[in-house]
């Protein structure tokens, strides 16, 4: 039974069944709430990683860029992608 905040009514006789149902409803609501471990796991699984420690790419590109310069960009993009995916 779901918790009903209007029960028991004011000045009503005490009913053990009604109170038991209220307590069971409250217990079910407490058990349905996420705990810290579930919250942490959800955040880890569904958000990007912190990339604050990822170094910038100190590269001056010539015109036209060389294959080595373009390859450095590819490596940095791969590093960024891996960091964002929490790999």
N, CA, C and O of each residue as an XYZ file, in Angstrom:
348
protein
N       0.843     -1.179      0.000
C       0.000      0.000      0.000
C       0.884      1.236      0.000
O       1.914      1.252      0.674
N       0.511      2.254     -0.728
C       1.254      3.500     -0.770
C       0.996      4.311      0.482
O      -0.070      4.210      1.091
N       1.964      5.109      0.862
C       1.821      5.989      2.013
C       0.779      7.055      1.704
O       0.799      7.659      0.632
N      -0.130      7.282      2.643
C      -1.178      8.294      2.497
C      -1.018      9.291      3.636
O      -1.303      8.948      4.784
N      -0.570     10.517      3.357
C      -0.280     11.468      4.431
C      -1.507     11.935      5.210
O      -1.355     12.554      6.264
N      -2.708     11.661      4.729
C      -3.892     12.105      5.483
C      -4.381     11.044      6.466
O      -5.354     11.273      7.184
N      -3.724      9.893      6.508
C      -4.104      8.837      7.447
C      -3.116      8.762      8.588
O      -1.934      9.026      8.370
N      -3.524      8.424      9.769
C      -4.900      8.312     10.236
C      -5.529      9.697     10.378
O      -4.850     10.692     10.633
N      -6.811      9.724     10.209
C      -7.549     10.986     10.317
C      -7.527     11.476     11.763
O      -7.408     10.677     12.692
N      -7.640     12.774     11.947
C      -7.660     13.347     13.293
C      -8.774     12.725     14.125
O      -9.895     12.533     13.655
N      -8.434     12.414     15.379
C      -9.375     11.873     16.371
C     -10.006     10.548     15.956
O     -11.083     10.207     16.443
N      -9.364      9.799     15.072
C      -9.898      8.487     14.684
C      -9.341      7.423     15.628
O      -8.262      7.602     16.191
N     -10.066      6.318     15.805
C      -9.539      5.240     16.647
C      -8.311      4.614     15.973
O      -8.188      4.602     14.748
N      -7.425      4.104     16.800
C      -6.192      3.511     16.282
C      -6.508      2.165     15.643
O      -7.177      1.318     16.234
N      -6.013      1.991     14.429
C      -6.188      0.732     13.710
C      -4.801      0.202     13.369
O      -4.037      0.845     12.649
N      -4.490     -0.973     13.891
C      -3.153     -1.525     13.658
C      -2.916     -1.789     12.169
O      -1.809     -1.584     11.672
N      -3.937     -2.236     11.467
C      -3.777     -2.505     10.037
C      -3.469     -1.219      9.265
O      -2.603     -1.197      8.389
N      -4.187     -0.157      9.603
C      -3.966      1.121      8.922
C      -2.562      1.651      9.201
O      -1.877      2.113      8.288
N      -2.132      1.586     10.468
C      -0.786      2.054     10.809
C       0.283      1.180     10.163
O       1.293      1.689      9.676
N       0.065     -0.136     10.156
C       1.026     -1.048      9.533
C       1.176     -0.724      8.047
O       2.288     -0.698      7.520
N       0.055     -0.479      7.380
C       0.111     -0.118      5.961
C       0.847      1.200      5.750
O       1.596      1.347      4.784
N       0.638      2.153      6.644
C       1.335      3.435      6.544
C       2.844      3.239      6.715
O       3.637      3.779      5.944
N       3.235      2.458      7.738
C       4.663      2.207      7.967
C       5.288      1.440      6.802
O       6.409      1.740      6.390
N       4.575      0.462      6.276
C       5.088     -0.277      5.116
C       5.220      0.635      3.898
O       6.174      0.511      3.130
N       4.274      1.544      3.720
C       4.367      2.505      2.623
C       5.564      3.424      2.770
O       6.253      3.717      1.793
N       5.814      3.885      4.006
C       6.994      4.724      4.252
C       8.280      3.944      4.013
O       9.223      4.468      3.420
N       8.323      2.683      4.475
C       9.514      1.857      4.273
C       9.791      1.660      2.787
O      10.945      1.704      2.362
N       8.754      1.445      2.002
C       8.930      1.272      0.555
C       9.485      2.544     -0.080
O      10.331      2.472     -0.972
N       9.015      3.705      0.370
C       9.544      4.969     -0.165
C      11.008      5.155      0.207
O      11.802      5.628     -0.607
N      11.368      4.785      1.431
C      12.764      4.905      1.865
C      13.654      3.992      1.028
O      14.733      4.399      0.598
N      13.208      2.766      0.796
C      14.010      1.804      0.033
C      14.142      2.190     -1.435
O      15.116      1.807     -2.084
N      13.188      2.934     -1.968
C      13.237      3.336     -3.375
C      14.180      4.499     -3.636
O      14.535      4.760     -4.786
N      14.583      5.192     -2.601
C      15.473      6.346     -2.792
C      16.873      5.864     -3.162
O      17.331      4.841     -2.653
N      17.554      6.592     -4.044
C      18.910      6.173     -4.425
C      19.878      6.381     -3.270
O      19.767      7.345     -2.512
N      20.823      5.466     -3.149
C      21.863      5.640     -2.143
C      23.110      6.224     -2.807
O      23.146      6.396     -4.025
N      24.111      6.521     -2.017
C      25.307      7.175     -2.543
C      26.014      6.314     -3.584
O      26.489      6.833     -4.595
N      26.090      5.021     -3.353
C      26.785      4.137     -4.302
C      26.085      4.137     -5.659
O      26.740      4.207     -6.698
N      24.752      4.058     -5.649
C      24.016      4.091     -6.921
C      24.185      5.427     -7.617
O      24.338      5.479     -8.838
N      24.159      6.499     -6.856
C      24.329      7.828     -7.429
C      25.714      7.974     -8.050
O      25.842      8.481     -9.165
N      26.747      7.538     -7.343
C      28.119      7.626     -7.843
C      28.276      6.816     -9.136
O      28.877      7.290    -10.100
N      27.737      5.601     -9.150
C      27.831      4.754    -10.340
C      27.122      5.391    -11.525
O      27.632      5.362    -12.645
N      25.962      5.959    -11.287
C      25.213      6.608    -12.363
C      25.982      7.793    -12.922
O      26.039      7.981    -14.137
N      26.572      8.588    -12.047
C      27.362      9.737    -12.501
C      28.558      9.264    -13.313
O      28.849      9.828    -14.367
N      29.249      8.247    -12.842
C      30.410      7.731    -13.564
C      30.025      7.183    -14.933
O      30.764      7.353    -15.903
N      28.883      6.532    -15.013
C      28.470      5.897    -16.266
C      27.899      6.874    -17.284
O      27.987      6.627    -18.486
N      27.316      7.978    -16.826
C      26.550      8.821    -17.735
C      27.116     10.220    -17.938
O      26.481     11.046    -18.593
N      28.279     10.500    -17.401
C      28.859     11.828    -17.588
C      30.268     11.713    -18.153
O      30.903     10.661    -18.080
N      30.736     12.807    -18.712
C      32.090     12.841    -19.259
C      33.103     12.960    -18.126
O      32.792     13.454    -17.043
N      34.291     12.508    -18.392
C      35.376     12.602    -17.426
C      35.875     14.038    -17.338
O      35.657     14.830    -18.255
N      36.535     14.372    -16.253
C      37.152     15.684    -16.096
C      38.410     15.725    -16.963
O      39.306     14.895    -16.811
N      38.467     16.686    -17.862
C      39.612     16.772    -18.774
C      40.521     17.933    -18.402
O      41.322     18.384    -19.221
N      40.401     18.417    -17.175
C      41.204     19.549    -16.732
C      42.698     19.277    -16.752
O      43.489     20.202    -16.934
N      43.096     18.031    -16.568
C      44.520     17.699    -16.548
C      45.060     17.324    -17.924
O      46.239     16.997    -18.056
N      44.228     17.365    -18.928
C      44.664     17.064    -20.288
C      45.481     18.243    -20.813
O      45.015     19.383    -20.811
N      46.698     17.958    -21.260
C      47.584     19.024    -21.740
C      47.092     19.597    -23.065
O      46.452     18.913    -23.864
N      47.410     20.867    -23.271
C      47.081     21.502    -24.547
C      48.053     21.015    -25.616
O      49.057     20.371    -25.311
N      47.752     21.320    -26.835
C      48.588     20.900    -27.954
C      49.482     22.066    -28.360
O      49.041     22.955    -29.087
N      50.741     22.075    -27.898
C      51.648     23.180    -28.236
C      52.228     22.979    -29.631
O      53.345     22.484    -29.789
N      51.472     23.361    -30.617
C      51.860     23.064    -31.984
C      51.623     24.281    -32.855
O      50.550     24.884    -32.826
N      52.637     24.634    -33.631
C      52.491     25.687    -34.637
C      52.395     24.975    -35.978
O      53.294     24.231    -36.371
N      51.308     25.213    -36.657
C      51.057     24.498    -37.910
C      51.537     25.332    -39.090
O      51.234     26.520    -39.208
N      52.293     24.674    -39.955
C      52.781     25.349    -41.161
C      51.685     25.352    -42.227
O      50.657     24.688    -42.089
N      51.928     26.107    -43.280
C      50.947     26.195    -44.364
C      51.603     25.694    -45.640
O      52.458     26.405    -46.167
N      51.287     24.582    -46.155
C      50.302     23.598    -45.712
C      50.862     22.757    -44.558
O      52.080     22.651    -44.412
N      49.993     22.164    -43.741
C      50.477     21.362    -42.614
C      51.162     20.085    -43.095
O      50.804     19.511    -44.124
N      52.142     19.667    -42.331
C      52.832     18.420    -42.661
C      52.022     17.238    -42.124
O      51.118     17.404    -41.305
N      52.362     16.061    -42.598
C      51.664     14.866    -42.128
C      51.916     14.659    -40.638
O      51.014     14.227    -39.921
N      53.107     14.955    -40.161
C      53.427     14.794    -38.741
C      52.568     15.724    -37.878
O      52.110     15.324    -36.808
N      52.346     16.969    -38.337
C      51.513     17.905    -37.582
C      50.062     17.422    -37.515
O      49.425     17.475    -36.462
N      49.562     16.961    -38.633
C      48.189     16.451    -38.659
C      48.074     15.207    -37.778
O      47.064     15.019    -37.100
N      49.101     14.361    -37.784
C      49.071     13.158    -36.951
C      49.075     13.528    -35.467
O      48.415     12.860    -34.670
N      49.803     14.573    -35.080
C      49.775     15.033    -33.686
C      48.378     15.480    -33.287
O      47.938     15.227    -32.165
N      47.685     16.140    -34.197
C      46.304     16.566    -33.926
C      45.412     15.342    -33.732
O      44.571     15.318    -32.834
N      45.594     14.334    -34.567
C      44.808     13.106    -34.449
C      45.064     12.440    -33.099
O      44.120     12.010    -32.436
N      46.326     12.352    -32.687
C      46.650     11.749    -31.391
C      45.985     12.515    -30.244
O      45.461     11.907    -29.311
N      46.008     13.845    -30.316
C      45.414     14.663    -29.256
C      43.898     14.493    -29.234
O      43.300     14.419    -28.160
N      43.274     14.430    -30.407
C      41.827     14.197    -30.456
C      41.468     12.822    -29.897
O      40.461     12.673    -29.206
N      42.287     11.826    -30.197
C      42.051     10.493    -29.644
C      42.204     10.494    -28.124
O      41.435      9.838    -27.421
N      43.188     11.224    -27.621
C      43.389     11.340    -26.179
C      42.188     12.029    -25.522
O      41.726     11.607    -24.462
N      41.694     13.079    -26.154
C      40.528     13.797    -25.643
C      39.289     12.904    -25.652
O      38.535     12.868    -24.680
N      39.086     12.192    -26.744
C      37.931     11.299    -26.845
C      37.985     10.214    -25.775
O      36.971      9.911    -25.146
N      39.156      9.630    -25.568
C      39.302      8.591    -24.544
C      39.034      9.159    -23.151
O      38.401      8.501    -22.326
N      39.510     10.369    -22.887
C      39.282     10.983    -21.577
C      37.804     11.270    -21.352
O      37.291     11.059    -20.253
N      37.125     11.744    -22.374
C      35.699     12.042    -22.232
C      34.864     10.780    -22.040
O      33.832     10.811    -21.370
N      35.308      9.678    -22.624
C      34.569      8.419    -22.503
C      34.882      7.686    -21.205
O      34.278      6.647    -20.939
N      35.793      8.183    -20.396
C      36.237      7.519    -19.164
C      36.824      6.141    -19.471
O      36.573      5.177    -18.747
N      37.603      6.055    -20.543
C      38.219      4.783    -20.927
C      39.452      4.552    -20.094
O      40.125      3.534    -20.257
